[in-house]
Amino acid sequence: MTNKKQIAALRLTIKWFEKQIKPRDCGWMYTTIDGLEHRIAELKKGVKGVSWNINQCLKWTKKRKKN
């Protein structure tokens, strides 16, 4: 997927989250939106995402639990 398409998808996701925000107990949504905006900024700079497969994620998770 191109950076432009990823940015478009992330912006749509941000709009969806913004519509879901309620007056209370939605702090995590703001955090998620901030993370998505950070990713958009990285894509604009040309930073490519890390493509991990499920085995890499499981190894990383196990390693983190040991520490």
Secondary structure, DSSP 8 states (H G I E B T S, - for coil): --HHHHHHHHHHHHHHHHHH--SSS-HHHHHHHHHHHHHHHHHHHT-------HHHHHHHHHHHHH-
